[in-house]
Amino acid sequence: MSRTAVVTGASRGIGRAVALALAAEGFDIAAIALGDTERLQTLVTEVEALGRACLPLDLDIGDIERHAGALDAVTARFGGIDCLVNNAGVSVLNRGDLLDVNPQSYDRCFDINTRGTFFLTQAVARQMTQQTPAGEGARSIVFVTSSNAVVASVERGEYCMSKSALSMAARLFALRLASHGIGVFEVQPGLILTEMTAPSKAKYDALIAEGMTATPRWGHPDDVARVIRTMAAGLLPYTVAQEVRVDGGLMIQRF
C-alpha cells in the first residue's frame, strides 16, 4: 500500500525539494501552494516521473476555513495521510526597525507561519489518530521553522516571533502524538539559497567568506530535504520533538 505526504509551500525552494525527495522515498504527494499553478504543474510532472502520483492544491494555509476541503480532496484521492511537512511560510513585508513593525506584517507572519500551520496540523493529526497506518510505514509530522526560531534578528522581529511560536507547536504536537506512534520533528534551516533569501545573497556571500558558517557555503534545498526524508522514512523512531539544525554550523557558539 502506498503512503501519502502532504507538503505545504511545495511549488518552489525547500518545499519542492522535499516533495521530490519524499516521492523518491515512495510517497504519493499532495502538493500545496498558493497561486503558483504553473510551477505546481511542473512538480506534478516531476513526481510522476519518479513513479508516484501528485495532487496539486491551490491553498492559502492562513485561510483555515479551507483546510477541511483540501484535506477531503487528499483523502478522496489517496485514502489517508501518512506524513505532513509544514514548510509554507512568509517573511516580513519589509526589513527594518523593530519600532516600525506594522500590524499588517505582524499578522501576515502569524496567520501563515503560526496560526494556519497550527490548525492544519491539528486537522491532519485528528485524521492520523483515527486512521489505520498504510502498511508498516511510519507516520510523521515535520515542522520547518528557522534558525530565527532561536536566534534573534531585530530587523525581522515578527518573523522571528512567528517561528519561535511554531517551534513550541512542534514540541506540543510531539508530546500529544507520541503515544499514537506519530513522530513529530522540527527542522531549523539556516542560510538556504532560495527565492526568499536571494535578495540577501551578496550580503551573506561576504559573511560566509568571513567564516559565518563552519561549512563555507550556502545550504541548498536538497540539504533540508534529505533530513526530512530521513524523518518521514521512520529512521528516527525514538526521537521526539528534537530540532535538527540544517545550517552548516551557523548556530554553534564559537570563540
C-alpha positions as CSV (number, residue, x, y, z in Angstrom):
1,M,0.0,0.0,0.0
2,S,1.4,3.4,-0.9
3,R,1.9,6.2,1.6
4,T,0.9,9.8,1.2
5,A,2.7,13.0,2.2
6,V,1.2,16.5,2.3
7,V,3.8,19.2,1.7
8,T,2.9,22.9,2.1
9,G,4.8,25.5,0.1
10,A,5.6,22.7,-2.3
11,S,5.9,24.6,-5.6
12,R,9.4,26.0,-5.0
13,G,12.5,26.1,-2.8
14,I,12.7,23.8,0.2
15,G,9.1,22.5,-0.3
16,R,9.7,21.4,-3.9
17,A,12.9,19.6,-2.9
18,V,11.1,17.9,-0.1
19,A,8.2,16.8,-2.3
20,L,10.6,15.2,-4.8
21,A,12.7,13.6,-2.0
22,L,9.5,12.0,-0.5
23,A,8.3,10.9,-3.9
24,A,11.7,9.2,-4.3
25,E,11.1,7.6,-0.9
26,G,7.8,6.1,-2.2
27,F,5.2,8.7,-1.1
28,D,2.4,10.0,-3.2
29,I,2.4,13.7,-2.8
30,A,-0.3,16.3,-2.1
31,A,1.4,19.5,-3.0
32,I,0.0,22.7,-1.5
33,A,0.9,26.1,-2.7
34,L,-0.8,29.5,-3.2
35,G,-1.3,30.9,-6.6
36,D,1.6,29.1,-8.2
37,T,-0.2,26.9,-10.7
38,E,2.4,26.7,-13.4
39,R,5.1,25.5,-11.0
40,L,2.8,23.1,-9.3
41,Q,2.0,21.5,-12.6
42,T,5.7,21.1,-13.4
43,L,6.1,19.5,-10.0
44,V,3.3,17.0,-10.8
45,T,5.3,16.0,-13.9
46,E,8.5,15.5,-11.9
47,V,6.8,13.5,-9.2
48,E,5.1,11.3,-11.8
49,A,8.5,10.7,-13.4
50,L,9.5,9.2,-10.1
51,G,6.6,6.7,-10.3
52,R,4.4,8.4,-7.8
53,A,1.1,10.4,-8.0
54,C,0.8,14.1,-7.2
55,L,-2.3,16.1,-6.3
56,P,-1.7,19.9,-6.7
57,L,-3.8,22.1,-4.4
58,D,-4.0,25.9,-4.5
59,L,-4.5,26.8,-0.9
60,D,-3.6,29.7,1.4
61,I,-2.9,27.9,4.7
62,G,-3.7,31.1,6.5
63,D,-7.3,30.6,5.5
64,I,-8.2,27.9,8.0
65,E,-11.8,27.6,6.7
66,R,-10.4,26.0,3.6
67,H,-8.3,23.4,5.4
68,A,-11.1,20.8,5.6
69,G,-11.9,20.9,1.9
70,A,-8.3,20.5,1.0
71,L,-7.8,17.5,3.3
72,D,-11.0,16.0,2.0
73,A,-9.5,16.2,-1.5
74,V,-6.4,14.5,-0.3
75,T,-8.2,11.6,1.4
76,A,-10.6,11.2,-1.6
77,R,-7.6,10.8,-3.9
78,F,-5.2,8.8,-1.7
79,G,-7.3,7.4,1.2
80,G,-5.2,8.8,4.1
81,I,-2.3,10.9,5.2
82,D,1.0,9.4,6.5
83,C,3.2,12.5,6.5
84,L,2.7,16.2,6.8
85,V,5.5,18.6,6.1
86,N,4.7,22.1,7.3
87,N,7.0,24.1,5.1
88,A,4.9,27.0,3.8
89,G,5.9,30.4,5.3
90,V,6.4,34.0,4.6
91,S,9.0,36.6,5.7
92,V,8.4,40.2,6.8
93,L,6.9,42.7,4.3
94,N,9.9,45.0,5.0
95,R,13.1,44.6,7.0
96,G,13.6,47.5,9.3
97,D,13.5,48.9,12.8
98,L,11.6,46.9,15.3
99,L,9.9,50.1,16.4
100,D,8.4,50.5,12.9
101,V,6.8,47.0,12.6
102,N,3.2,47.4,11.5
103,P,0.2,45.1,12.3
104,Q,-0.2,44.1,8.6
105,S,3.3,42.5,8.5
106,Y,3.0,41.0,12.0
107,D,-0.4,39.5,11.3
108,R,0.7,38.1,8.0
109,C,3.6,36.2,9.6
110,F,1.5,34.8,12.4
111,D,-1.5,34.0,10.2
112,I,0.5,31.8,7.8
113,N,3.6,30.8,9.7
114,T,1.9,30.0,13.0
115,R,-1.9,30.1,13.1
116,G,-2.5,28.5,9.8
117,T,0.2,25.9,10.3
118,F,-1.1,25.0,13.8
119,F,-4.7,24.4,12.7
120,L,-3.7,22.5,9.5
121,T,-1.5,20.3,11.8
122,Q,-4.4,19.9,14.2
123,A,-6.7,18.7,11.4
124,V,-4.2,16.3,10.0
125,A,-3.3,14.9,13.5
126,R,-7.0,14.2,14.1
127,Q,-7.1,12.2,10.9
128,M,-3.9,10.4,11.7
129,T,-5.1,9.3,15.1
130,Q,-8.3,7.9,13.6
131,Q,-6.9,6.1,10.6
132,T,-5.0,2.8,10.2
133,P,-1.4,3.4,9.1
134,A,-0.6,2.4,5.5
135,G,1.3,-0.9,5.7
136,E,4.2,-0.9,8.1
137,G,5.3,2.7,7.2
138,A,5.9,5.3,9.8
139,R,3.7,8.3,10.3
140,S,5.2,11.7,10.8
141,I,4.7,15.5,11.0
142,V,7.7,17.8,10.3
143,F,7.7,21.5,11.1
144,V,10.2,23.5,9.1
145,T,10.9,26.5,11.3
146,S,14.2,28.5,11.0
147,S,17.4,29.4,12.8
148,N,15.4,32.5,13.7
149,A,13.2,30.4,16.0
150,V,16.2,30.6,18.3
151,V,18.5,33.5,17.1
152,A,17.0,37.0,17.1
153,S,17.1,39.1,14.0
154,V,15.9,42.6,15.1
155,E,15.2,43.6,11.5
156,R,12.7,40.7,11.1
157,G,11.2,40.7,14.6
158,E,7.7,39.5,13.6
159,Y,9.1,36.6,11.5
160,C,11.4,35.5,14.5
161,M,8.4,35.5,16.8
162,S,6.2,33.5,14.5
163,K,8.9,30.9,14.0
164,S,9.7,30.7,17.8
165,A,6.0,30.0,18.4
166,L,6.0,27.4,15.7
167,S,8.9,25.7,17.4
168,M,6.9,25.3,20.5
169,A,4.0,23.9,18.5
170,A,6.3,21.2,17.3
171,R,7.1,20.2,20.9
172,L,3.4,20.3,21.9
173,F,2.2,18.1,19.0
174,A,5.2,15.7,19.5
175,L,4.1,15.1,23.1
176,R,0.4,14.8,22.2
177,L,1.0,12.3,19.3
178,A,3.9,10.2,20.6
179,S,1.7,7.6,22.1
180,H,0.0,7.2,18.7
181,G,3.3,6.3,17.1
182,I,3.4,9.5,15.1
183,G,6.8,11.1,15.0
184,V,6.9,14.9,15.2
185,F,10.1,16.7,14.3
186,E,11.4,20.2,13.8
187,V,13.9,21.2,11.2
188,Q,15.7,24.6,11.6
189,P,17.2,25.7,8.3
190,G,20.0,28.3,8.3
191,L,21.2,30.1,5.2
192,I,19.4,28.2,2.5
193,L,19.6,29.6,-1.0
194,T,16.1,30.0,-2.3
195,E,14.0,32.8,-3.9
196,M,13.2,34.1,-0.4
197,T,16.8,34.5,0.5
198,A,18.1,35.5,-2.9
199,P,17.8,39.3,-2.3
200,S,20.3,39.0,0.6
201,K,22.7,36.8,-1.3
202,A,25.5,39.4,-1.7
203,K,25.4,40.3,2.0
204,Y,25.6,36.7,3.1
205,D,28.2,35.7,0.5
206,A,30.6,38.1,2.1
207,L,29.7,36.9,5.6
208,I,30.1,33.2,4.7
209,A,33.5,34.1,3.2
210,E,34.4,35.6,6.5
211,G,33.5,32.4,8.4
212,M,29.9,32.9,9.4
213,T,29.2,29.2,8.8
214,A,31.6,26.4,9.6
215,T,30.8,24.8,6.3
216,P,31.8,27.6,3.9
217,R,28.8,27.6,1.6
218,W,25.1,28.3,1.4
219,G,22.8,25.5,2.2
220,H,20.6,24.2,-0.6
221,P,17.0,22.9,-0.5
222,D,18.2,19.4,-1.1
223,D,20.2,19.6,2.2
224,V,17.0,20.2,4.1
225,A,15.0,17.6,2.0
226,R,17.5,14.8,2.9
227,V,16.9,15.4,6.6
228,I,13.1,15.4,6.2
229,R,13.2,12.3,4.0
230,T,15.0,10.5,6.9
231,M,12.3,11.6,9.3
232,A,9.5,10.6,7.0
233,A,11.1,7.2,6.4
234,G,10.8,6.4,10.1
235,L,14.5,6.1,10.7
236,L,14.4,8.1,13.9
237,P,11.8,6.1,15.9
238,Y,13.0,7.1,19.4
239,T,13.4,10.8,18.7
240,V,10.7,13.1,20.0
241,A,10.5,16.8,19.0
242,Q,14.2,17.3,18.6
243,E,15.1,20.2,16.5
244,V,17.6,19.4,13.8
245,R,19.7,22.2,12.5
246,V,20.5,22.3,8.8
247,D,22.7,25.3,9.0
248,G,26.3,24.4,8.2
249,G,27.3,25.2,11.8
250,L,25.8,28.7,11.7
251,M,24.4,28.4,15.2
252,I,27.3,26.8,17.0
253,Q,28.8,29.1,19.6
254,R,32.4,29.7,18.9
255,F,35.2,31.8,20.4
